[in-house]
Amino acid sequence: MLEIKDIYKTFNKGTVNEKRALNGVSLTLNDGDFCTVIGGNGAGKSTMLNAVSGVWPVDSGAILIDKKDVSGLPEHRRAHYLGRVFQDPMTGTVADMEIIENLAIAARRGKRRGLSWGVKREEREKYREMLKEFDLGLEDRMSTKIGLLSGGQRQAITLLMATINKPKLLLLDEHTAALDPKTAAKVLELSDKIISENKLTALMVTHNMNDAISHGNRLIMMNDGKIILDISGEEKKRLTVEQLLRKFEQVSGAKIDNDRMLLNAD
């Protein structure tokens, strides 16, 4: 479903601030893979997701989604294939519009639109059932403005909006990092449920080693713009944080010195 072929990306070329963010990254995800991506600041995690979504072009290499080369497509042309949830719960929704209006906009993304605009009764019932599964009471608040919701509720809505049309690939960019631990756990539970029930292919970037191990069927670790570890199957199921730290040291020749990752290792 996703093929990343030897991609490179350097920012601020030819200046004192030159930074090679991606250094020959290659990755293949099969249909239905749920891959978590772990690594410290500057490892290349979000840069890789931004390259896939077309936020900026890569310097070289190729990106294929469902066997179609999207390397030359701008961000808005790739949106047809992708669903994305960002770290900031304020991103991805329209604050001064109602829950139901946000969901309707997401459902119509990429489709032709006429002059009439409205939410039909069958749509309303469909959205109500979807929201009811979240167990957050949102099914009875569909006329509430998104901006009045809590961060967790808003992120849950964003997750539903990103997956309502069953994208070829779902990108989760540290989508629980801004939430408190209890709310983050709930949103991760919802993520697992949606990905599993819809058989989606997903990439989830995180700084939390426990979350990277506990979710998905595959884990990759990035460092210095490269993928240095790729763990799946039974090995991933048996993996512990201590083993992951040890593997990182063996492969990179250094210890993890990223405070944010170490704080989330307990």
Rosetta silent file (secondary structure, phi, psi, omega in degrees, C-alpha in Angstrom):
SEQUENCE: MLEIKDIYKTFNKGTVNEKRALNGVSLTLNDGDFCTVIGGNGAGKSTMLNAVSGVWPVDSGAILIDKKDVSGLPEHRRAHYLGRVFQDPMTGTVADMEIIENLAIAARRGKRRGLSWGVKREEREKYREMLKEFDLGLEDRMSTKIGLLSGGQRQAITLLMATINKPKLLLLDEHTAALDPKTAAKVLELSDKIISENKLTALMVTHNMNDAISHGNRLIMMNDGKIILDISGEEKKRLTVEQLLRKFEQVSGAKIDNDRMLLNAD
SCORE:     score description
SCORE:     0.000 S_00000001
   1 L     0.000  -32.826  176.079    0.000    0.000    0.000 S_00000001
   2 E  -132.772  130.156  173.579    2.951    2.326    0.633 S_00000001
   3 E  -127.374  119.157  173.463    6.385    2.186   -0.951 S_00000001
   4 E  -108.947  118.883 -172.925    9.054    4.690    0.011 S_00000001
   5 E  -114.746   99.754  169.452   12.081    4.215   -2.221 S_00000001
   6 E    50.519   55.913 -176.919   15.425    5.680   -1.153 S_00000001
   7 E   -91.650  143.988  177.790   14.205    9.204   -0.417 S_00000001
   8 E  -125.577  144.749  174.317   16.453   12.096    0.573 S_00000001
   9 E  -148.444  122.763  177.321   15.512   15.529    1.890 S_00000001
  10 E  -121.561  131.020  177.770   17.874   18.341    2.845 S_00000001
  11 E   -97.902  149.161  176.251   16.693   21.676    4.211 S_00000001
  12 L    54.156   48.069 -179.147   18.522   24.996    3.747 S_00000001
  13 L   -57.790  137.101  175.014   20.948   23.603    1.181 S_00000001
  14 L    77.119   10.248  178.117   24.182   25.498    0.808 S_00000001
  15 L  -118.089  172.239  178.231   23.775   27.492    4.020 S_00000001
  16 L   -67.666  -16.858  179.893   25.250   27.201    7.505 S_00000001
  17 L   -97.187   15.199 -179.245   21.864   25.790    8.566 S_00000001
  18 L   -57.626  132.018 -178.757   21.951   22.919    6.076 S_00000001
  19 E  -141.354  119.414  175.025   20.294   19.840    7.564 S_00000001
  20 E   -84.046  108.013 -174.606   19.835   16.452    5.921 S_00000001
  21 E   -88.131  -33.126  176.212   16.500   15.334    7.384 S_00000001
  22 E  -126.684  130.015 -170.297   16.028   12.143    5.355 S_00000001
  23 E  -127.406   70.729  178.514   19.030   10.093    4.378 S_00000001
  24 E    77.090   48.212 -178.342   18.045    7.300    2.003 S_00000001
  25 E   -82.047  128.283  174.134   14.811    6.151    3.670 S_00000001
  26 E  -129.673  134.890 -177.491   13.150    3.061    2.196 S_00000001
  27 E  -156.609  135.628  174.922   10.007    1.472    3.618 S_00000001
  28 E  -123.928  125.717  175.648    7.286   -0.838    2.295 S_00000001
  29 E  -112.011  128.207  175.932    3.944   -1.246    4.057 S_00000001
  30 L   -80.391  161.578  178.927    1.603   -4.027    3.014 S_00000001
  31 L   -56.974  124.558  178.888   -2.151   -3.545    2.890 S_00000001
  32 L    93.013   -4.554  176.243   -3.437   -3.539    6.489 S_00000001
  33 L   -67.178  138.902  172.147   -0.083   -2.888    8.180 S_00000001
  34 E  -120.105  102.078 -172.270   -0.200   -0.639   11.245 S_00000001
  35 E  -108.123  125.341  174.318    3.352    0.619   11.692 S_00000001
  36 E   -93.252  146.528 -176.831    4.505    2.744   14.626 S_00000001
  37 E  -124.031  120.019 -176.936    7.466    5.097   14.151 S_00000001
  38 E  -120.249  152.091  178.719    9.700    5.993   17.113 S_00000001
  39 L   163.566  160.595 -178.593   12.755    8.224   17.349 S_00000001
  40 L   -77.023 -179.794  175.978   14.105   11.354   19.011 S_00000001
  41 L   -60.940  134.262  179.378   13.771   14.958   17.897 S_00000001
  42 L    81.159    6.616 -178.881   15.353   15.426   14.473 S_00000001
  43 L   -73.641  -23.973  179.457   15.312   11.696   13.712 S_00000001
  44 L   112.760    5.530 -175.522   13.217   12.265   10.578 S_00000001
  45 H   -61.310  -59.764 -177.856    9.845   10.877   11.724 S_00000001
  46 H   -69.149  -30.846  176.619    7.588   13.831   10.914 S_00000001
  47 H   -61.921  -39.839  178.388    9.709   14.736    7.887 S_00000001
  48 H   -64.045  -44.314  178.081    8.960   11.290    6.473 S_00000001
  49 H   -63.710  -40.423  178.319    5.212   11.749    7.051 S_00000001
  50 H   -66.220  -33.059  176.838    5.332   15.205    5.489 S_00000001
  51 H   -67.404  -41.878  179.079    7.167   13.769    2.488 S_00000001
  52 H   -64.206  -41.498 -176.717    4.488   11.098    2.072 S_00000001
  53 H   -81.492   -9.579  176.167    1.657   13.642    2.355 S_00000001
  54 L    87.067   18.121  177.283    3.337   16.077   -0.051 S_00000001
  55 L   -59.671  -37.744  172.141    3.909   18.977    2.336 S_00000001
  56 L  -145.487  153.130 -179.898    7.243   19.361    0.550 S_00000001
  57 L   -76.724  152.358  175.045    8.895   17.485   -2.329 S_00000001
  58 L   -84.219  158.639  179.455   11.794   15.117   -1.715 S_00000001
  59 L   -73.324  -37.311  178.262   15.182   15.776   -3.312 S_00000001
  60 E  -159.261  166.375 -176.443   15.356   12.285   -4.793 S_00000001
  61 E    99.453 -177.239 -176.423   13.705    8.900   -4.531 S_00000001
  62 E  -140.549  151.867  176.723   10.073    7.898   -5.045 S_00000001
  63 E  -128.639  123.096  179.669    6.856    7.506   -3.034 S_00000001
  64 E  -119.365  133.650  174.817    4.118    5.147   -4.205 S_00000001
  65 E  -119.108  121.040 -176.638    0.666    4.773   -2.666 S_00000001
  66 L    51.907   43.596  176.389   -1.327    1.738   -3.800 S_00000001
  67 L    71.945    5.313  177.496    1.236    1.307   -6.620 S_00000001
  68 E  -101.824  127.315  179.177    0.713    4.847   -7.942 S_00000001
  69 E   -74.012  113.118 -178.827    3.760    7.117   -7.979 S_00000001
  70 L  -105.648    8.840 -173.638    2.684   10.277   -6.138 S_00000001
  71 L   -54.336  -36.387 -176.885    6.171   11.779   -5.880 S_00000001
  72 L   -93.750    1.258 -177.324    5.329   14.635   -8.254 S_00000001
  73 L   -86.492  139.126  175.271    1.841   15.352   -6.902 S_00000001
  74 L   -71.759  170.435 -174.257    1.238   18.407   -4.681 S_00000001
  75 H   -55.756  -45.532 -175.354   -0.314   18.011   -1.231 S_00000001
  76 H   -67.476  -25.148  177.882   -3.926   18.656   -2.299 S_00000001
  77 H   -78.881  -23.821  178.683   -3.680   16.014   -5.042 S_00000001
  78 H   -84.720  -16.112 -176.556   -2.462   13.392   -2.562 S_00000001
  79 L   -58.255  -26.142  179.386   -5.312   14.131   -0.111 S_00000001
  80 L   -61.879  -30.231 -176.437   -7.514   11.730   -2.077 S_00000001
  81 L   -93.288  -17.640 -165.455   -5.342    8.824   -0.891 S_00000001
  82 E  -118.595  151.613  164.708   -4.629    9.973    2.661 S_00000001
  83 E  -123.091  142.326 -177.241   -6.180   10.618    6.040 S_00000001
  84 E  -143.076  138.219  174.778   -4.111   12.531    8.586 S_00000001
  85 E  -123.756  127.741 -175.375   -4.391   13.465   12.259 S_00000001
  86 L   -95.404  171.980  179.299   -1.965   16.021   13.668 S_00000001
  87 L   -65.791  -40.973 -176.786   -0.535   16.582   17.147 S_00000001
  88 L   -81.106  117.237  178.906   -2.536   19.762   17.747 S_00000001
  89 L   -60.209  -16.850  179.977   -6.247   18.965   18.408 S_00000001
  90 L   -79.549  -12.932 -178.309   -7.048   22.406   16.929 S_00000001
  91 L   -92.180  138.963  174.568   -5.760   21.283   13.510 S_00000001
  92 L   100.437   -6.436  177.015   -7.983   19.401   11.090 S_00000001
  93 L  -133.432  164.648  177.023  -11.367   20.797   12.155 S_00000001
  94 L  -104.215  110.837 -169.718  -13.245   24.081   11.766 S_00000001
  95 L   -60.286  -37.909 -174.391  -13.749   25.480   15.280 S_00000001
  96 L   -94.116   15.744  173.295  -16.794   27.661   14.592 S_00000001
  97 L  -112.171  156.240 -178.021  -18.719   24.939   12.753 S_00000001
  98 E   -71.217  161.197  177.145  -20.837   22.201   14.318 S_00000001
  99 H   -53.733  -49.303 -175.935  -19.678   18.602   14.768 S_00000001
 100 H   -64.603  -34.436  178.467  -22.107   17.399   12.102 S_00000001
 101 H   -68.278  -40.161  176.938  -20.963   20.090    9.652 S_00000001
 102 H   -62.574  -43.268 -179.968  -17.315   19.095   10.101 S_00000001
 103 H   -65.555  -38.498  179.946  -18.177   15.436    9.497 S_00000001
 104 H   -65.686  -39.793  177.691  -20.204   16.310    6.395 S_00000001
 105 H   -62.431  -44.157  179.788  -17.308   18.318    4.950 S_00000001
 106 H   -63.175  -40.183 -179.028  -14.937   15.397    5.545 S_00000001
 107 H   -66.736  -27.216 -177.847  -17.373   12.943    3.919 S_00000001
 108 L   -92.616   -1.681 -177.022  -17.610   15.148    0.823 S_00000001
 109 L   -59.365  129.333  178.514  -13.859   15.611    0.431 S_00000001
 110 L    83.235   -1.265 -179.915  -12.759   14.850   -3.114 S_00000001
 111 L  -104.505  156.108  177.980  -16.336   14.624   -4.415 S_00000001
 112 L   -70.396  139.993 -177.870  -18.096   16.958   -6.795 S_00000001
 113 L  -121.944  139.099  177.184  -20.307   19.483   -5.054 S_00000001
 114 L   -94.161 -165.299 -179.395  -23.365   21.289   -6.365 S_00000001
 115 L   -78.021  -27.696 -179.370  -24.914   24.553   -5.272 S_00000001
 116 L   -81.115  146.950  178.630  -27.062   22.920   -2.589 S_00000001
 117 L  -142.760  129.194  179.379  -25.505   22.073    0.749 S_00000001
 118 L  -179.006  164.348  179.857  -27.115   20.233    3.600 S_00000001
 119 L  -107.152  117.097 -178.082  -26.975   17.119    5.743 S_00000001
 120 L   -73.721  160.824 -177.299  -29.579   14.522    4.844 S_00000001
 121 H   -59.087  -41.521 -178.906  -31.427   12.532    7.486 S_00000001
 122 H   -66.716  -33.503  175.050  -29.654    9.282    6.595 S_00000001
 123 H   -63.990  -45.767 -178.986  -26.300   11.041    6.898 S_00000001
 124 H   -57.303  -43.235 -179.854  -27.267   12.397   10.311 S_00000001
 125 H   -68.108  -36.862  178.026  -28.168    8.915   11.541 S_00000001
 126 H   -62.197  -46.408 -179.714  -24.949    7.490   10.114 S_00000001
 127 H   -65.804  -37.513  179.212  -22.842   10.087   11.942 S_00000001
 128 H   -61.065  -43.291  179.453  -24.806    9.544   15.152 S_00000001
 129 H   -65.784  -39.330  178.149  -24.017    5.822   15.095 S_00000001
 130 H   -62.565  -45.498 -178.729  -20.345    6.489   14.403 S_00000001
 131 H   -67.854  -32.698 -179.264  -20.097    8.949   17.293 S_00000001
 132 H   -61.820  -33.782 -179.326  -21.987    6.613   19.622 S_00000001
 133 L   -67.058  -21.415  179.365  -19.194    4.033   19.267 S_00000001
 134 L   -72.287  -21.974 -179.978  -16.755    6.553   20.733 S_00000001
 135 L    58.101   40.037  177.830  -18.617    6.446   24.057 S_00000001
 136 L  -118.247    6.486 -179.672  -17.924   10.152   24.641 S_00000001
 137 L    75.214   10.019 -175.527  -21.512   11.393   24.523 S_00000001
 138 H   -74.406  -20.785 -179.172  -20.852   13.212   21.257 S_00000001
 139 H   -64.952  -21.020  178.387  -23.807   11.582   19.467 S_00000001
 140 H   -99.700    9.170 -177.945  -26.114   13.865   21.491 S_00000001
 141 L  -129.537   31.109 -173.459  -24.046   16.988   20.792 S_00000001
 142 L   -66.105  -19.517  177.724  -23.868   17.008   16.999 S_00000001
 143 L   -92.844    4.391  178.858  -25.011   20.640   16.840 S_00000001
 144 L   -77.214  139.462  176.747  -22.224   21.733   19.229 S_00000001
 145 E   -67.958  136.593 -177.810  -19.481   23.923   17.795 S_00000001
 146 H   -55.716  -37.015 -177.435  -16.179   22.018   17.561 S_00000001
 147 H   -63.359  -14.765 -179.660  -14.344   24.830   19.353 S_00000001
 148 H   -91.327   -3.917 -178.229  -16.322   24.104   22.540 S_00000001
 149 L   -84.279  160.757  174.239  -15.080   20.514   22.820 S_00000001
 150 L   -73.387  166.618  179.791  -12.190   19.264   24.933 S_00000001
 151 H   -58.291  -42.516 -179.411   -8.896   18.366   23.268 S_00000001
 152 H   -66.313  -42.305  178.579   -9.634   14.648   23.482 S_00000001
 153 H   -64.013  -40.374 -178.655  -13.143   15.004   22.060 S_00000001
 154 H   -67.700  -38.511  179.273  -11.835   17.160   19.258 S_00000001
 155 H   -67.942  -34.515  176.554   -9.067   14.693   18.436 S_00000001
 156 H   -64.193  -40.971  177.126  -11.631   11.880   18.343 S_00000001
 157 H   -64.432  -42.884  179.527  -13.692   13.888   15.835 S_00000001
 158 H   -61.037  -39.699  178.498  -10.563   14.581   13.765 S_00000001
 159 H   -63.094  -42.913  177.957   -9.781   10.850   13.744 S_00000001
 160 H   -65.307  -41.720  178.958  -13.279   10.078   12.492 S_00000001
 161 H   -62.540  -38.299 -177.595  -13.026   12.803    9.834 S_00000001
 162 H   -70.787  -21.457 -174.130   -9.676   11.439    8.629 S_00000001
 163 H  -116.617    2.227 -172.556  -11.063    7.910    8.208 S_00000001
 164 L   -63.144  -28.819  178.578  -14.680    8.509    7.198 S_00000001
 165 L  -104.130   17.176  178.870  -13.899    7.749    3.534 S_00000001
 166 L    49.437   73.596 -177.962  -11.511    4.857    4.317 S_00000001
 167 L   -65.910  159.308  175.706   -8.262    6.339    2.985 S_00000001
 168 L   -63.210  -34.699 -175.677   -5.581    4.230    1.352 S_00000001
 169 E  -144.497  131.066  177.779   -3.179    5.346    4.088 S_00000001
 170 E  -106.445  125.698  179.400   -3.753    6.885    7.532 S_00000001
 171 E  -109.474  120.310  179.384   -1.004    9.124    8.962 S_00000001
 172 E  -113.729  105.983 -172.991   -1.046    9.742   12.728 S_00000001
 173 E  -100.960   86.790 -177.990    1.532   12.398   13.611 S_00000001
 174 L    49.634   48.239 -170.433    1.948   12.262   17.403 S_00000001
 175 L   -74.056   -3.449  175.583   -1.832   12.632   17.613 S_00000001
 176 L  -117.050    3.116 -173.301   -1.983   11.994   21.374 S_00000001
 177 L   -64.174  -29.823 -176.887    1.073   14.031   22.449 S_00000001
 178 L   -91.683    4.567 -175.729   -0.960   17.092   23.495 S_00000001
 179 L  -104.245  155.499  175.091   -3.481   15.081   25.545 S_00000001
 180 L   -69.636  158.838 -173.113   -3.429   14.013   29.188 S_00000001
 181 H   -53.851  -42.453 -178.541   -2.542   10.312   29.753 S_00000001
 182 H   -65.850  -45.169 -179.977   -6.139    9.126   30.312 S_00000001
 183 H   -67.699  -39.234  178.401   -7.481   10.936   27.258 S_00000001
 184 H   -59.726  -42.254  179.403   -4.488    9.834   25.169 S_00000001
 185 H   -62.411  -39.378  178.935   -5.197    6.202   26.063 S_00000001
 186 H   -65.403  -44.309 -179.799   -8.829    6.629   24.969 S_00000001
 187 H   -65.679  -37.653  176.537   -7.855    8.184   21.624 S_00000001
 188 H   -65.726  -38.193  176.430   -5.315    5.386   21.031 S_00000001
 189 H   -61.439  -43.379  178.010   -8.027    2.837   21.802 S_00000001
 190 H   -64.908  -38.828  178.807  -10.284    4.516   19.233 S_00000001
 191 H   -60.680  -47.942  178.461   -7.413    4.560   16.727 S_00000001
 192 H   -56.927  -45.318 -176.804   -6.875    0.813   17.145 S_00000001
 193 H   -62.902  -48.390 -178.025  -10.606    0.168   16.741 S_00000001
 194 H   -65.294  -43.363 -179.501  -11.001    2.275   13.581 S_00000001
 195 H   -64.157  -42.703 -178.367   -7.851    0.899   11.940 S_00000001
 196 H   -68.713  -48.379 -175.756   -8.815   -2.693   12.723 S_00000001
 197 H   -66.777  -33.176 -178.302  -12.490   -2.471   11.745 S_00000001
 198 L   -97.333    1.401  179.216  -11.773   -0.659    8.484 S_00000001
 199 L    52.698   47.791 -177.599   -8.646   -2.705    7.704 S_00000001
 200 L   -84.950  154.997  169.509   -6.662    0.488    7.154 S_00000001
 201 L   -96.083  130.324 -171.649   -2.940    0.810    6.490 S_00000001
 202 E  -140.384  146.716  171.691   -1.473    3.242    9.017 S_00000001
 203 E  -120.822  123.524 -179.028    1.740    4.990   10.061 S_00000001
 204 E  -121.735  112.892  176.483    1.798    6.373   13.618 S_00000001
 205 E   -84.453  135.314  179.115    4.621    8.634   14.773 S_00000001
 206 E  -151.770  155.230  170.518    5.177    8.741   18.520 S_00000001
 207 L   -97.728   -8.181 -173.511    7.792    9.639   21.155 S_00000001
 208 L   -91.558  111.950 -176.137    6.255    7.138   23.571 S_00000001
 209 H   -65.279  -36.887  177.265    8.117    3.826   23.507 S_00000001
 210 H   -62.562  -43.390  178.868    5.348    1.960   25.335 S_00000001
 211 H   -65.396  -39.951  179.835    2.778    3.148   22.785 S_00000001
 212 H   -61.926  -35.411 -179.760    5.088    2.244   19.895 S_00000001
 213 H   -79.214  -40.030 -172.179    5.418   -1.290   21.283 S_00000001
 214 H   -76.458  -23.864 -173.917    1.782   -1.767   22.352 S_00000001
 215 L  -114.983  146.764  177.129    0.101   -0.650   19.128 S_00000001
 216 L    83.549  173.480 -179.671    0.322   -1.930   15.593 S_00000001
 217 L  -107.816    1.480 -177.102    1.926   -5.009   14.064 S_00000001
 218 E  -152.540  146.135 -179.875    5.217   -3.360   13.152 S_00000001
 219 E  -133.347  131.300  170.902    7.664   -0.878   14.689 S_00000001
 220 E  -121.228  145.202  175.541   10.420    1.132   13.036 S_00000001
 221 E  -115.804  134.894  179.636   12.950    3.327   14.804 S_00000001
 222 E  -112.531  150.041  176.157   14.565    6.293   13.078 S_00000001
 223 E  -156.113  131.096  176.644   17.784    8.105   13.883 S_00000001
 224 L    54.452   41.093  175.817   19.670   10.766   11.931 S_00000001
 225 L    77.001   12.727 -178.823   17.292   10.567    8.973 S_00000001
 226 E  -130.068  156.496  170.066   17.518    6.788    8.601 S_00000001
 227 E   -88.077  117.701 -176.219   15.502    3.733    9.609 S_00000001
 228 E  -107.594  -16.537  177.071   17.790    1.830   11.948 S_00000001
 229 E  -139.069  142.338  177.254   15.375   -0.772   13.356 S_00000001
 230 E  -142.308  107.089 -171.790   12.427   -2.617   11.802 S_00000001
 231 E  -124.043  132.940 -179.058   10.625   -5.041   14.118 S_00000001
 232 E  -148.505  179.289  174.876    7.427   -6.979   13.437 S_00000001
 233 H    61.530 -143.196 -176.926    5.540  -10.186   14.149 S_00000001
 234 H   -63.307  -32.891  179.397    6.326  -12.237   17.235 S_00000001
 235 H   -61.365  -40.930  179.607    9.495  -10.248   17.910 S_00000001
 236 H   -68.924  -39.854 -179.343    7.434   -7.082   18.314 S_00000001
 237 H   -60.960  -33.817 -178.279    4.852   -8.806   20.517 S_00000001
 238 H   -90.237   -6.401 -173.468    7.607   -9.897   22.929 S_00000001
 239 L   -66.218  140.584  173.843    9.490   -6.594   22.803 S_00000001
 240 L  -117.561  164.893  177.940   10.054   -4.568   25.989 S_00000001
 241 H   -60.236  -41.782 -179.720   11.196   -0.971   26.427 S_00000001
 242 H   -60.757  -42.586  178.694   14.485   -2.198   27.872 S_00000001
 243 H   -65.623  -38.579  179.532   15.111   -4.395   24.825 S_00000001
 244 H   -64.787  -42.178  176.905   14.240   -1.517   22.493 S_00000001
 245 H   -61.827  -41.508 -179.023   16.708    0.778   24.258 S_00000001
 246 H   -66.708  -40.697  178.275   19.373   -1.909   24.057 S_00000001
 247 H   -63.035  -39.939  178.825   18.716   -2.510   20.345 S_00000001
 248 H   -60.832  -45.387 -179.117   19.024    1.216   19.686 S_00000001
 249 H   -63.401  -39.450 -179.242   22.405    1.322   21.425 S_00000001
 250 H   -65.789  -41.460 -175.214   23.636   -1.721   19.500 S_00000001
 251 H   -79.372  -41.638 -174.665   22.629   -0.350   16.097 S_00000001
 252 H   -89.855  -20.734 -177.690   23.485    3.333   16.572 S_00000001
 253 L    77.290   14.472  179.907   26.507    2.919   18.822 S_00000001
 254 L  -145.507  163.216  176.955   25.123    5.530   21.217 S_00000001
 255 L   -90.695  151.596  175.911   22.623    5.842   24.043 S_00000001
 256 L   -67.408  125.759  179.794   19.297    7.622   23.657 S_00000001
 257 L  -118.222   19.574 -179.864   19.726   11.109   25.079 S_00000001
 258 L   -89.142  112.103 -176.493   16.258   12.408   24.176 S_00000001
 259 H   -57.416  -41.673 -175.654   14.484   13.475   27.371 S_00000001
 260 H   -63.273  -40.959  177.870   11.040   13.234   25.866 S_00000001
 261 H   -67.997  -42.253 -177.311   11.531    9.605   24.821 S_00000001
 262 H   -68.648  -34.114  177.438   13.101    8.619   28.134 S_00000001
 263 H   -66.519  -27.059  179.870   10.298   10.256   30.126 S_00000001
 264 L   -97.524   16.388 -177.550    7.821    8.131   28.175 S_00000001
 265 L   -95.336   -6.540 -177.930    9.772    4.913   28.676 S_00000001
 266 L   -85.773    0.000    0.000    8.311    4.082   32.087 S_00000001
